[in-house]
């Protein structure tokens, strides 16, 4: 069952990052996802896995920033990596931690 308090805290965090990165979020959902942590569409729709709610905030931030940056950079190339590093520092450590889950 999804904890509504934790879900609201997560959504607030998404909107904080969206403001910081100047991204217009049209729709935001937190739901069960089988194969990934999150997804986004070019129309401004964001979906996040409810499994994230059980993780620490630094991992939330990694997934949130990862998705929001795709509104500017649609791939994981040099520019995307540079922006991830600029906002999160050693983001690869968070990435590795998530892969292990």
Secondary structure by P-SEA (a helix, b strand, c coil): cccaaaaaaaaaaaaaaaaaaccccccccccccccccccccccbbbbbbcccccccaaaaaaaaaaaaaccccccccaaaaaaaaaccccaaaaaaaaaac
